[in-house]
Amino acid sequence: MNEFNKRITLALTGASGAPYGLRLLQQLIAANVQVYLLLSDAAKIVLATEADVEIPKDLQQAQHFLEQRFSAKQNQLQLLERSDWFSAPASGSSSPKQMVICPCSMGTLSAIRHGSSNNLIERAADVMLKERGQLIIAWRESPLSTIHLENMLALSQMGVTMMPLAPGFYHKPQTLEQIIDFMVARILDHLNIEQTLVLPWMSDST
């Protein structure tokens, strides 16, 4: 019997919005989800720039660093190299059935739309599409070009959930963390993972 509630692939790319990805990772670990974590080279730069998180270059050191930071259980968090073609997310028969890219760059978005599969992030997304899994792409870009919009429309028509990292304010956030939690909560809702970060609109909070 699997000790984890479910398996999810989480990818962070070089788009702005690294704090969203970190908070989502923290919540997935807290929810006893086994996470296959994919970080692009650009994502590591953005993590250092936006969140002051320096990922060690050595894979084993990076794995240990993240396990300690997020209090992950043994084998709960698996950091994978971009060229690990023998990993579970690269295989249609063994990949998780859910994947989130948060944040997703427009370059990654374009590569997924065209089936490039030049690295593990793109391949894992391609697997989600061909296996009819759940793929959520959370992006932060403004303004959007016609190319961006056409790529998003094409992926949406393939069944991908396109989720802009654009928080609402009806819950009257008082801190940056609460603004971040708004979108993390929406992603968790779509993954069917129970969350208490943000209550549904018009729900009874008492």
Backbone as JSON Lines, residues from 0, in Angstrom:
{"i":0,"aa":"M","n":[0.84,-1.19,0.0],"ca":[0.0,0.0,0.0],"c":[0.88,1.25,0.0]}
{"i":1,"aa":"N","n":[0.58,2.19,-0.89],"ca":[1.36,3.42,-0.99],"c":[1.13,4.29,0.24]}
{"i":2,"aa":"E","n":[2.23,4.77,0.83],"ca":[2.11,5.59,2.03],"c":[1.7,7.02,1.72]}
{"i":3,"aa":"F","n":[1.73,7.39,0.43],"ca":[1.38,8.74,0.04],"c":[-0.03,8.78,-0.54]}
{"i":4,"aa":"N","n":[-0.68,9.95,-0.4],"ca":[-2.06,10.08,-0.85],"c":[-2.19,10.06,-2.37]}
{"i":5,"aa":"K","n":[-1.24,10.65,-3.05],"ca":[-1.23,10.63,-4.52],"c":[0.15,11.04,-5.0]}
{"i":6,"aa":"R","n":[0.35,10.96,-6.33],"ca":[1.61,11.33,-6.96],"c":[1.35,12.46,-7.95]}
{"i":7,"aa":"I","n":[2.18,13.49,-7.89],"ca":[2.02,14.65,-8.76],"c":[3.38,15.11,-9.25]}
{"i":8,"aa":"T","n":[3.45,15.49,-10.51],"ca":[4.65,16.12,-11.05],"c":[4.49,17.63,-10.95]}
{"i":9,"aa":"L","n":[5.48,18.3,-10.38],"ca":[5.47,19.76,-10.27],"c":[6.71,20.3,-10.96]}
{"i":10,"aa":"A","n":[6.49,21.23,-11.89],"ca":[7.61,21.85,-12.6],"c":[7.6,23.35,-12.38]}
{"i":11,"aa":"L","n":[8.79,23.91,-12.18],"ca":[8.97,25.35,-12.11],"c":[9.89,25.75,-13.26]}
{"i":12,"aa":"T","n":[9.48,26.78,-14.0],"ca":[10.31,27.26,-15.11],"c":[10.75,28.7,-14.82]}
{"i":13,"aa":"G","n":[11.32,29.35,-15.83],"ca":[11.95,30.65,-15.62],"c":[11.05,31.85,-15.6]}
{"i":14,"aa":"A","n":[9.75,31.66,-15.59],"ca":[8.85,32.81,-15.51],"c":[8.87,33.41,-14.11]}
{"i":15,"aa":"S","n":[8.53,34.68,-14.01],"ca":[8.37,35.3,-12.69],"c":[7.21,34.63,-11.97]}
{"i":16,"aa":"G","n":[7.34,34.48,-10.65],"ca":[6.29,33.83,-9.87],"c":[6.79,32.66,-9.07]}
{"i":17,"aa":"A","n":[8.11,32.62,-8.81],"ca":[8.7,31.52,-8.05],"c":[8.05,31.29,-6.69]}
{"i":18,"aa":"P","n":[7.65,32.36,-5.96],"ca":[7.01,32.13,-4.66],"c":[5.74,31.29,-4.75]}
{"i":19,"aa":"Y","n":[5.02,31.37,-5.86],"ca":[3.84,30.53,-6.05],"c":[4.26,29.06,-6.08]}
{"i":20,"aa":"G","n":[5.29,28.75,-6.85],"ca":[5.74,27.38,-6.96],"c":[6.24,26.82,-5.64]}
{"i":21,"aa":"L","n":[6.97,27.63,-4.89],"ca":[7.48,27.19,-3.59],"c":[6.34,26.91,-2.61]}
{"i":22,"aa":"R","n":[5.37,27.8,-2.58],"ca":[4.24,27.62,-1.67],"c":[3.41,26.4,-2.07]}
{"i":23,"aa":"L","n":[3.24,26.19,-3.36],"ca":[2.51,25.01,-3.82],"c":[3.25,23.74,-3.42]}
{"i":24,"aa":"L","n":[4.56,23.73,-3.58],"ca":[5.35,22.58,-3.19],"c":[5.2,22.3,-1.7]}
{"i":25,"aa":"Q","n":[5.24,23.34,-0.89],"ca":[5.08,23.19,0.55],"c":[3.73,22.58,0.9]}
{"i":26,"aa":"Q","n":[2.7,23.02,0.22],"ca":[1.35,22.52,0.49],"c":[1.18,21.07,0.03]}
{"i":27,"aa":"L","n":[1.78,20.72,-1.08],"ca":[1.71,19.34,-1.56],"c":[2.41,18.38,-0.6]}
{"i":28,"aa":"I","n":[3.56,18.79,-0.11],"ca":[4.28,17.96,0.86],"c":[3.46,17.82,2.13]}
{"i":29,"aa":"A","n":[2.87,18.93,2.6],"ca":[2.06,18.89,3.82],"c":[0.83,18.01,3.65]}
{"i":30,"aa":"A","n":[0.35,17.89,2.4],"ca":[-0.84,17.06,2.12],"c":[-0.46,15.6,1.87]}
{"i":31,"aa":"N","n":[0.76,15.24,2.16],"ca":[1.24,13.86,2.0],"c":[1.17,13.39,0.54]}
{"i":32,"aa":"V","n":[1.54,14.28,-0.37],"ca":[1.62,13.96,-1.79],"c":[3.07,13.66,-2.14]}
{"i":33,"aa":"Q","n":[3.29,12.64,-2.94],"ca":[4.63,12.36,-3.45],"c":[4.84,13.26,-4.67]}
{"i":34,"aa":"V","n":[5.9,14.05,-4.64],"ca":[6.13,15.05,-5.67],"c":[7.39,14.73,-6.47]}
{"i":35,"aa":"Y","n":[7.23,14.69,-7.8],"ca":[8.36,14.64,-8.71],"c":[8.62,16.08,-9.13]}
{"i":36,"aa":"L","n":[9.74,16.63,-8.69],"ca":[10.02,18.06,-8.88],"c":[10.99,18.27,-10.03]}
{"i":37,"aa":"L","n":[10.59,19.13,-10.96],"ca":[11.4,19.47,-12.13],"c":[11.69,20.96,-12.11]}
{"i":38,"aa":"L","n":[12.97,21.31,-12.14],"ca":[13.38,22.72,-12.13],"c":[14.2,23.02,-13.38]}
{"i":39,"aa":"S","n":[13.77,23.99,-14.16],"ca":[14.59,24.39,-15.29],"c":[15.78,25.21,-14.77]}
{"i":40,"aa":"D","n":[16.8,25.38,-15.6],"ca":[17.95,26.19,-15.21],"c":[17.52,27.62,-14.91]}
{"i":41,"aa":"A","n":[16.62,28.14,-15.73],"ca":[16.14,29.5,-15.52],"c":[15.33,29.61,-14.23]}
{"i":42,"aa":"A","n":[14.61,28.54,-13.88],"ca":[13.83,28.55,-12.64],"c":[14.73,28.72,-11.43]}
{"i":43,"aa":"K","n":[15.89,28.09,-11.45],"ca":[16.83,28.21,-10.33],"c":[17.31,29.65,-10.18]}
{"i":44,"aa":"I","n":[17.5,30.34,-11.29],"ca":[17.9,31.74,-11.25],"c":[16.78,32.6,-10.67]}
{"i":45,"aa":"V","n":[15.54,32.33,-11.1],"ca":[14.4,33.1,-10.61],"c":[14.16,32.82,-9.13]}
{"i":46,"aa":"L","n":[14.34,31.57,-8.69],"ca":[14.19,31.24,-7.27],"c":[15.16,32.04,-6.42]}
{"i":47,"aa":"A","n":[16.4,32.17,-6.9],"ca":[17.39,32.95,-6.16],"c":[17.05,34.43,-6.18]}
{"i":48,"aa":"T","n":[16.53,34.92,-7.3],"ca":[16.24,36.35,-7.45],"c":[14.99,36.77,-6.69]}
{"i":49,"aa":"E","n":[13.92,35.98,-6.81],"ca":[12.63,36.38,-6.23],"c":[12.4,35.88,-4.81]}
{"i":50,"aa":"A","n":[13.01,34.76,-4.46],"ca":[12.71,34.14,-3.16],"c":[13.95,33.89,-2.31]}
{"i":51,"aa":"D","n":[15.11,34.33,-2.79],"ca":[16.37,34.13,-2.05],"c":[16.61,32.66,-1.73]}
{"i":52,"aa":"V","n":[16.22,31.79,-2.63],"ca":[16.43,30.35,-2.47],"c":[17.51,29.91,-3.45]}
{"i":53,"aa":"E","n":[18.65,29.54,-2.91],"ca":[19.78,29.11,-3.73],"c":[19.8,27.58,-3.78]}
{"i":54,"aa":"I","n":[19.47,27.03,-4.93],"ca":[19.47,25.58,-5.09],"c":[20.9,25.11,-5.37]}
{"i":55,"aa":"P","n":[21.44,24.2,-4.55],"ca":[22.79,23.68,-4.82],"c":[22.89,23.08,-6.22]}
{"i":56,"aa":"K","n":[24.05,23.2,-6.83],"ca":[24.24,22.68,-8.18],"c":[24.26,21.16,-8.21]}
{"i":57,"aa":"D","n":[24.84,20.56,-7.19],"ca":[24.9,19.1,-7.12],"c":[23.5,18.54,-6.85]}
{"i":58,"aa":"L","n":[23.09,17.54,-7.61],"ca":[21.73,17.01,-7.51],"c":[21.44,16.45,-6.12]}
{"i":59,"aa":"Q","n":[22.36,15.67,-5.57],"ca":[22.12,15.09,-4.25],"c":[22.05,16.15,-3.17]}
{"i":60,"aa":"Q","n":[22.9,17.15,-3.26],"ca":[22.86,18.25,-2.3],"c":[21.56,19.04,-2.43]}
{"i":61,"aa":"A","n":[21.13,19.24,-3.66],"ca":[19.87,19.96,-3.89],"c":[18.69,19.17,-3.34]}
{"i":62,"aa":"Q","n":[18.72,17.85,-3.56],"ca":[17.67,16.97,-3.03],"c":[17.6,17.09,-1.51]}
{"i":63,"aa":"H","n":[18.74,17.0,-0.85],"ca":[18.78,17.08,0.62],"c":[18.32,18.46,1.09]}
{"i":64,"aa":"F","n":[18.75,19.51,0.41],"ca":[18.37,20.88,0.76],"c":[16.84,21.04,0.73]}
{"i":65,"aa":"L","n":[16.21,20.55,-0.32],"ca":[14.76,20.69,-0.46],"c":[14.01,19.81,0.52]}
{"i":66,"aa":"E","n":[14.51,18.6,0.76],"ca":[13.87,17.72,1.74],"c":[13.86,18.37,3.12]}
{"i":67,"aa":"Q","n":[14.97,18.97,3.48],"ca":[15.07,19.63,4.78],"c":[14.18,20.86,4.85]}
{"i":68,"aa":"R","n":[14.18,21.65,3.79],"ca":[13.41,22.9,3.77],"c":[11.91,22.63,3.9]}
{"i":69,"aa":"F","n":[11.43,21.55,3.27],"ca":[9.99,21.29,3.25],"c":[9.58,20.13,4.13]}
{"i":70,"aa":"S","n":[10.51,19.64,4.95],"ca":[10.22,18.57,5.91],"c":[9.57,17.37,5.21]}
{"i":71,"aa":"A","n":[10.15,16.98,4.09],"ca":[9.6,15.87,3.31],"c":[9.98,14.53,3.92]}
{"i":72,"aa":"K","n":[9.09,13.57,3.8],"ca":[9.38,12.21,4.24],"c":[10.36,11.56,3.28]}
{"i":73,"aa":"Q","n":[10.87,10.41,3.67],"ca":[11.76,9.67,2.8],"c":[11.04,9.29,1.5]}
{"i":74,"aa":"N","n":[11.65,9.6,0.37],"ca":[11.13,9.3,-0.97],"c":[9.9,10.13,-1.34]}
{"i":75,"aa":"Q","n":[9.51,11.08,-0.51],"ca":[8.33,11.89,-0.84],"c":[8.62,12.92,-1.91]}
{"i":76,"aa":"L","n":[9.8,13.49,-1.84],"ca":[10.2,14.53,-2.8],"c":[11.35,14.0,-3.65]}
{"i":77,"aa":"Q","n":[11.13,13.96,-4.96],"ca":[12.15,13.44,-5.86],"c":[12.51,14.52,-6.89]}
{"i":78,"aa":"L","n":[13.69,15.09,-6.7],"ca":[14.18,16.1,-7.63],"c":[14.86,15.41,-8.79]}
{"i":79,"aa":"L","n":[14.44,15.77,-10.0],"ca":[14.94,15.07,-11.19],"c":[15.71,16.01,-12.1]}
{"i":80,"aa":"E","n":[16.72,15.48,-12.76],"ca":[17.48,16.26,-13.73],"c":[16.68,16.44,-15.01]}
{"i":81,"aa":"R","n":[16.98,17.49,-15.75],"ca":[16.21,17.82,-16.94],"c":[16.35,16.78,-18.05]}
{"i":82,"aa":"S","n":[17.37,15.92,-17.95],"ca":[17.59,14.9,-18.99],"c":[17.38,13.49,-18.46]}
{"i":83,"aa":"D","n":[16.63,13.34,-17.38],"ca":[16.4,12.01,-16.79],"c":[15.25,11.33,-17.53]}
{"i":84,"aa":"W","n":[15.57,10.76,-18.69],"ca":[14.54,10.17,-19.54],"c":[14.01,8.85,-19.01]}
{"i":85,"aa":"F","n":[14.65,8.29,-17.98],"ca":[14.2,7.03,-17.4],"c":[13.37,7.24,-16.13]}
{"i":86,"aa":"S","n":[13.05,8.5,-15.81],"ca":[12.25,8.79,-14.63],"c":[10.77,8.55,-14.89]}
{"i":87,"aa":"A","n":[10.01,8.44,-13.82],"ca":[8.57,8.15,-13.95],"c":[7.82,9.19,-14.79]}
{"i":88,"aa":"P","n":[8.06,10.51,-14.62],"ca":[7.29,11.48,-15.4],"c":[7.5,11.37,-16.91]}
{"i":89,"aa":"A","n":[8.6,10.74,-17.33],"ca":[8.87,10.61,-18.76],"c":[8.18,9.42,-19.4]}
{"i":90,"aa":"S","n":[7.56,8.57,-18.58],"ca":[6.98,7.32,-19.07],"c":[5.46,7.36,-19.03]}
{"i":91,"aa":"G","n":[4.85,7.0,-20.12],"ca":[3.4,6.97,-20.16],"c":[2.81,5.92,-19.24]}
{"i":92,"aa":"S","n":[3.54,4.86,-18.96],"ca":[3.0,3.78,-18.14],"c":[3.23,3.98,-16.65]}
{"i":93,"aa":"S","n":[4.17,4.84,-16.27],"ca":[4.47,5.0,-14.84],"c":[4.38,6.42,-14.33]}
{"i":94,"aa":"S","n":[4.03,7.36,-15.18],"ca":[3.99,8.76,-14.75],"c":[2.8,9.03,-13.83]}
{"i":95,"aa":"P","n":[2.9,10.04,-12.96],"ca":[1.72,10.48,-12.21],"c":[0.64,10.93,-13.2]}
{"i":96,"aa":"K","n":[-0.59,10.95,-12.74],"ca":[-1.71,11.32,-13.62],"c":[-2.03,12.81,-13.55]}
{"i":97,"aa":"Q","n":[-1.28,13.53,-12.73],"ca":[-1.49,14.97,-12.59],"c":[-0.15,15.69,-12.66]}
{"i":98,"aa":"M","n":[-0.14,16.85,-13.32],"ca":[1.06,17.67,-13.42],"c":[0.69,19.14,-13.37]}
{"i":99,"aa":"V","n":[1.51,19.91,-12.66],"ca":[1.35,21.36,-12.59],"c":[2.66,22.01,-12.99]}
{"i":100,"aa":"I","n":[2.58,23.01,-13.84],"ca":[3.74,23.84,-14.15],"c":[3.46,25.22,-13.58]}
{"i":101,"aa":"C","n":[4.21,25.6,-12.55],"ca":[3.92,26.84,-11.81],"c":[5.21,27.43,-11.24]}
{"i":102,"aa":"P","n":[5.68,28.52,-11.81],"ca":[5.14,29.24,-12.96],"c":[5.62,28.63,-14.28]}
{"i":103,"aa":"C","n":[4.88,28.93,-15.33],"ca":[5.22,28.43,-16.66],"c":[5.61,29.6,-17.56]}
{"i":104,"aa":"S","n":[6.77,29.5,-18.17],"ca":[7.22,30.54,-19.1],"c":[6.51,30.38,-20.43]}
{"i":105,"aa":"M","n":[6.49,31.44,-21.21],"ca":[5.88,31.36,-22.53],"c":[6.69,30.46,-23.47]}
{"i":106,"aa":"G","n":[8.0,30.36,-23.25],"ca":[8.81,29.45,-24.04],"c":[8.43,28.0,-23.79]}
{"i":107,"aa":"T","n":[8.25,27.64,-22.51],"ca":[7.82,26.29,-22.18],"c":[6.43,26.02,-22.71]}
{"i":108,"aa":"L","n":[5.55,27.0,-22.59],"ca":[4.19,26.87,-23.1],"c":[4.2,26.55,-24.59]}
{"i":109,"aa":"S","n":[5.02,27.28,-25.34],"ca":[5.11,27.07,-26.78],"c":[5.65,25.68,-27.1]}
{"i":110,"aa":"A","n":[6.67,25.26,-26.35],"ca":[7.27,23.94,-26.6],"c":[6.27,22.82,-26.33]}
{"i":111,"aa":"I","n":[5.46,22.98,-25.29],"ca":[4.45,21.96,-24.98],"c":[3.4,21.92,-26.08]}
{"i":112,"aa":"R","n":[2.97,23.09,-26.51],"ca":[1.93,23.15,-27.55],"c":[2.4,22.43,-28.83]}
{"i":113,"aa":"H","n":[3.7,22.54,-29.14],"ca":[4.21,21.96,-30.38],"c":[4.86,20.6,-30.18]}
{"i":114,"aa":"G","n":[4.78,20.05,-28.95],"ca":[5.28,18.7,-28.72],"c":[6.79,18.55,-28.84]}
{"i":115,"aa":"S","n":[7.54,19.57,-28.45],"ca":[9.0,19.55,-28.65],"c":[9.7,18.47,-27.85]}
{"i":116,"aa":"S","n":[9.36,18.35,-26.56],"ca":[9.96,17.34,-25.67],"c":[11.49,17.39,-25.67]}
{"i":117,"aa":"N","n":[12.05,18.59,-25.6],"ca":[13.5,18.75,-25.59],"c":[14.12,18.55,-24.21]}
{"i":118,"aa":"N","n":[13.3,18.55,-23.16],"ca":[13.79,18.32,-21.81],"c":[12.69,17.61,-21.03]}
{"i":119,"aa":"L","n":[12.97,17.27,-19.77],"ca":[12.03,16.45,-19.02],"c":[10.73,17.19,-18.71]}
{"i":120,"aa":"I","n":[10.79,18.5,-18.52],"ca":[9.55,19.25,-18.28],"c":[8.63,19.13,-19.48]}
{"i":121,"aa":"E","n":[9.17,19.36,-20.66],"ca":[8.36,19.29,-21.88],"c":[7.87,17.86,-22.13]}
{"i":122,"aa":"R","n":[8.74,16.89,-21.88],"ca":[8.34,15.49,-22.08],"c":[7.25,15.08,-21.1]}
{"i":123,"aa":"A","n":[7.39,15.48,-19.83],"ca":[6.38,15.13,-18.83],"c":[5.02,15.73,-19.19]}
{"i":124,"aa":"A","n":[5.03,16.96,-19.7],"ca":[3.78,17.58,-20.13],"c":[3.2,16.86,-21.34]}
{"i":125,"aa":"D","n":[4.08,16.46,-22.25],"ca":[3.64,15.71,-23.42],"c":[3.0,14.39,-23.03]}
{"i":126,"aa":"V","n":[3.56,13.75,-22.0],"ca":[2.98,12.5,-21.49],"c":[1.58,12.76,-20.94]}
{"i":127,"aa":"M","n":[1.41,13.85,-20.22],"ca":[0.07,14.17,-19.68],"c":[-0.94,14.32,-20.81]}
{"i":128,"aa":"L","n":[-0.52,14.94,-21.9],"ca":[-1.45,15.13,-23.01],"c":[-1.79,13.81,-23.69]}
{"i":129,"aa":"K","n":[-0.78,13.0,-23.98],"ca":[-1.04,11.77,-24.72],"c":[-1.76,10.72,-23.89]}
{"i":130,"aa":"E","n":[-1.54,10.77,-22.55],"ca":[-2.2,9.81,-21.66],"c":[-3.51,10.33,-21.1]}
{"i":131,"aa":"R","n":[-3.93,11.52,-21.53],"ca":[-5.18,12.14,-21.08],"c":[-5.19,12.35,-19.56]}
{"i":132,"aa":"G","n":[-4.0,12.77,-19.04],"ca":[-3.92,13.1,-17.63],"c":[-4.34,14.55,-17.4]}
{"i":133,"aa":"Q","n":[-4.18,15.02,-16.17],"ca":[-4.55,16.39,-15.83],"c":[-3.3,17.26,-15.85]}
{"i":134,"aa":"L","n":[-3.29,18.24,-16.72],"ca":[-2.18,19.18,-16.82],"c":[-2.69,20.58,-16.51]}
{"i":135,"aa":"I","n":[-2.09,21.21,-15.51],"ca":[-2.42,22.58,-15.13],"c":[-1.21,23.46,-15.43]}
{"i":136,"aa":"I","n":[-1.42,24.48,-16.22],"ca":[-0.35,25.42,-16.54],"c":[-0.69,26.77,-15.92]}
{"i":137,"aa":"A","n":[0.13,27.17,-14.96],"ca":[-0.07,28.45,-14.26],"c":[0.99,29.43,-14.75]}
{"i":138,"aa":"W","n":[0.54,30.46,-15.41],"ca":[1.46,31.38,-16.06],"c":[1.3,32.8,-15.52]}
{"i":139,"aa":"R","n":[2.38,33.58,-15.67],"ca":[2.35,34.99,-15.3],"c":[3.11,35.76,-16.37]}
{"i":140,"aa":"E","n":[2.38,36.41,-17.2],"ca":[2.97,37.19,-18.29],"c":[2.0,38.29,-18.66]}
{"i":141,"aa":"S","n":[2.52,39.47,-18.96],"ca":[1.65,40.57,-19.36],"c":[2.48,41.65,-20.06]}
{"i":142,"aa":"P","n":[1.96,42.16,-21.19],"ca":[0.77,41.7,-21.91],"c":[1.06,40.41,-22.66]}
{"i":143,"aa":"L","n":[0.0,39.84,-23.22],"ca":[0.12,38.6,-23.98],"c":[0.11,38.91,-25.48]}
{"i":144,"aa":"S","n":[1.03,38.27,-26.2],"ca":[1.04,38.44,-27.65],"c":[0.01,37.51,-28.29]}
{"i":145,"aa":"T","n":[-0.24,37.72,-29.56],"ca":[-1.15,36.83,-30.28],"c":[-0.61,35.4,-30.28]}
{"i":146,"aa":"I","n":[0.7,35.24,-30.35],"ca":[1.3,33.91,-30.3],"c":[1.0,33.24,-28.98]}
{"i":147,"aa":"H","n":[1.17,33.98,-27.88],"ca":[0.86,33.42,-26.55],"c":[-0.59,32.96,-26.48]}
{"i":148,"aa":"L","n":[-1.49,33.82,-26.94],"ca":[-2.92,33.52,-26.86],"c":[-3.28,32.31,-27.73]}
{"i":149,"aa":"E","n":[-2.68,32.23,-28.91],"ca":[-2.97,31.09,-29.78],"c":[-2.46,29.79,-29.16]}
{"i":150,"aa":"N","n":[-1.28,29.84,-28.53],"ca":[-0.75,28.65,-27.86],"c":[-1.65,28.23,-26.7]}
{"i":151,"aa":"M","n":[-2.13,29.2,-25.94],"ca":[-3.02,28.9,-24.82],"c":[-4.33,28.31,-25.29]}
{"i":152,"aa":"L","n":[-4.88,28.87,-26.35],"ca":[-6.14,28.35,-26.88],"c":[-5.97,26.91,-27.36]}
{"i":153,"aa":"A","n":[-4.88,26.65,-28.05],"ca":[-4.63,25.3,-28.56],"c":[-4.52,24.3,-27.41]}
{"i":154,"aa":"L","n":[-3.8,24.66,-26.37],"ca":[-3.64,23.76,-25.23],"c":[-4.95,23.59,-24.47]}
{"i":155,"aa":"S","n":[-5.69,24.66,-24.35],"ca":[-6.99,24.58,-23.69],"c":[-7.92,23.62,-24.44]}
{"i":156,"aa":"Q","n":[-7.87,23.67,-25.75],"ca":[-8.69,22.78,-26.56],"c":[-8.24,21.32,-26.44]}
{"i":157,"aa":"M","n":[-7.01,21.11,-25.99],"ca":[-6.5,19.76,-25.74],"c":[-6.85,19.27,-24.33]}
{"i":158,"aa":"G","n":[-7.48,20.12,-23.55],"ca":[-7.88,19.72,-22.21],"c":[-7.02,20.26,-21.09]}
{"i":159,"aa":"V","n":[-6.03,21.1,-21.42],"ca":[-5.15,21.67,-20.39],"c":[-5.9,22.78,-19.65]}
{"i":160,"aa":"T","n":[-5.72,22.83,-18.34],"ca":[-6.27,23.92,-17.54],"c":[-5.29,25.08,-17.56]}
{"i":161,"aa":"M","n":[-5.68,26.19,-18.16],"ca":[-4.84,27.38,-18.24],"c":[-5.21,28.3,-17.08]}
{"i":162,"aa":"M","n":[-4.29,28.48,-16.17],"ca":[-4.59,29.23,-14.95],"c":[-3.61,30.39,-14.78]}
{"i":163,"aa":"P","n":[-4.03,31.61,-15.08],"ca":[-3.14,32.75,-14.89],"c":[-2.88,33.0,-13.41]}
{"i":164,"aa":"L","n":[-1.66,33.36,-13.1],"ca":[-1.32,33.68,-11.71],"c":[-1.78,35.11,-11.43]}
{"i":165,"aa":"A","n":[-3.1,35.24,-11.34],"ca":[-3.75,36.54,-11.15],"c":[-4.7,36.43,-9.97]}
{"i":166,"aa":"P","n":[-4.24,36.72,-8.76],"ca":[-5.07,36.54,-7.56],"c":[-6.23,37.51,-7.5]}
{"i":167,"aa":"G","n":[-7.31,37.06,-6.87],"ca":[-8.43,37.94,-6.59],"c":[-8.21,38.69,-5.28]}
{"i":168,"aa":"F","n":[-9.07,39.63,-5.0],"ca":[-8.91,40.43,-3.79],"c":[-10.18,40.53,-2.97]}
{"i":169,"aa":"Y","n":[-11.2,39.71,-3.32],"ca":[-12.44,39.77,-2.56],"c":[-12.3,39.21,-1.16]}
{"i":170,"aa":"H","n":[-11.23,38.43,-0.93],"ca":[-10.99,37.92,0.42],"c":[-10.17,38.9,1.27]}
{"i":171,"aa":"K","n":[-9.87,40.07,0.68],"ca":[-9.19,41.18,1.37],"c":[-7.85,40.75,1.99]}
{"i":172,"aa":"P","n":[-6.91,40.35,1.14],"ca":[-5.61,39.93,1.66],"c":[-4.87,41.09,2.32]}
{"i":173,"aa":"Q","n":[-4.2,40.79,3.4],"ca":[-3.45,41.8,4.15],"c":[-1.95,41.64,3.99]}
{"i":174,"aa":"T","n":[-1.5,40.51,3.45],"ca":[-0.08,40.25,3.31],"c":[0.22,39.66,1.93]}
{"i":175,"aa":"L","n":[1.49,39.71,1.55],"ca":[1.9,39.1,0.29],"c":[1.63,37.61,0.31]}
{"i":176,"aa":"E","n":[1.84,36.97,1.46],"ca":[1.59,35.54,1.58],"c":[0.14,35.19,1.28]}
{"i":177,"aa":"Q","n":[-0.79,36.02,1.72],"ca":[-2.21,35.77,1.47],"c":[-2.55,35.93,-0.01]}
{"i":178,"aa":"I","n":[-1.87,36.84,-0.69],"ca":[-2.06,37.0,-2.13],"c":[-1.57,35.76,-2.87]}
{"i":179,"aa":"I","n":[-0.41,35.26,-2.47],"ca":[0.13,34.04,-3.06],"c":[-0.78,32.85,-2.79]}
{"i":180,"aa":"D","n":[-1.27,32.76,-1.56],"ca":[-2.12,31.63,-1.17],"c":[-3.41,31.57,-1.97]}
{"i":181,"aa":"F","n":[-3.9,32.7,-2.46],"ca":[-5.13,32.7,-3.24],"c":[-4.99,31.78,-4.45]}
{"i":182,"aa":"M","n":[-3.91,31.95,-5.19],"ca":[-3.74,31.13,-6.4],"c":[-3.31,29.71,-6.07]}
{"i":183,"aa":"V","n":[-2.5,29.53,-5.03],"ca":[-2.12,28.18,-4.62],"c":[-3.36,27.39,-4.23]}
{"i":184,"aa":"A","n":[-4.27,28.05,-3.52],"ca":[-5.53,27.39,-3.13],"c":[-6.34,26.98,-4.35]}
{"i":185,"aa":"R","n":[-6.39,27.82,-5.38],"ca":[-7.14,27.49,-6.59],"c":[-6.53,26.28,-7.29]}
{"i":186,"aa":"I","n":[-5.2,26.22,-7.32],"ca":[-4.55,25.07,-7.93],"c":[-4.84,23.8,-7.15]}
{"i":187,"aa":"L","n":[-4.75,23.88,-5.83],"ca":[-5.05,22.72,-4.99],"c":[-6.49,22.26,-5.18]}
{"i":188,"aa":"D","n":[-7.41,23.19,-5.32],"ca":[-8.81,22.84,-5.56],"c":[-8.94,22.03,-6.84]}
{"i":189,"aa":"H","n":[-8.24,22.45,-7.9],"ca":[-8.33,21.75,-9.17],"c":[-7.65,20.39,-9.12]}
{"i":190,"aa":"L","n":[-6.7,20.23,-8.21],"ca":[-6.05,18.93,-8.02],"c":[-6.85,18.02,-7.1]}
{"i":191,"aa":"N","n":[-7.96,18.55,-6.6],"ca":[-8.81,17.81,-5.67],"c":[-8.06,17.46,-4.39]}
{"i":192,"aa":"I","n":[-7.28,18.44,-3.9],"ca":[-6.56,18.31,-2.64],"c":[-7.18,19.29,-1.65]}
{"i":193,"aa":"E","n":[-7.61,18.78,-0.53],"ca":[-8.26,19.62,0.46],"c":[-7.31,20.7,0.95]}
{"i":194,"aa":"Q","n":[-7.82,21.93,1.04],"ca":[-7.0,23.04,1.48],"c":[-7.82,24.0,2.33]}
{"i":195,"aa":"T","n":[-7.14,24.69,3.22],"ca":[-7.8,25.68,4.1],"c":[-7.15,27.05,3.95]}
{"i":196,"aa":"L","n":[-6.39,27.24,2.88],"ca":[-5.71,28.52,2.67],"c":[-6.7,29.64,2.41]}
{"i":197,"aa":"V","n":[-7.67,29.36,1.52],"ca":[-8.67,30.36,1.15],"c":[-10.02,29.68,1.05]}
{"i":198,"aa":"L","n":[-11.0,30.19,1.76],"ca":[-12.33,29.62,1.7],"c":[-13.03,29.98,0.39]}
{"i":199,"aa":"P","n":[-13.91,29.14,-0.1],"ca":[-14.65,29.45,-1.33],"c":[-15.45,30.73,-1.18]}
{"i":200,"aa":"W","n":[-15.69,31.38,-2.27],"ca":[-16.47,32.63,-2.28],"c":[-17.85,32.39,-1.69]}
{"i":201,"aa":"M","n":[-18.27,33.28,-0.8],"ca":[-19.57,33.27,-0.14],"c":[-19.72,32.1,0.82]}
{"i":202,"aa":"S","n":[-18.63,31.43,1.19],"ca":[-18.74,30.33,2.15],"c":[-18.85,30.88,3.54]}
{"i":203,"aa":"D","n":[-19.37,30.05,4.45],"ca":[-19.52,30.45,5.84],"c":[-18.2,30.24,6.55]}
{"i":204,"aa":"S","n":[-17.57,31.3,6.99],"ca":[-16.26,31.22,7.62],"c":[-16.33,30.98,9.12]}
{"i":205,"aa":"T","n":[-17.54,30.9,9.66],"ca":[-17.67,30.71,11.1],"c":[-17.76,29.23,11.44]}
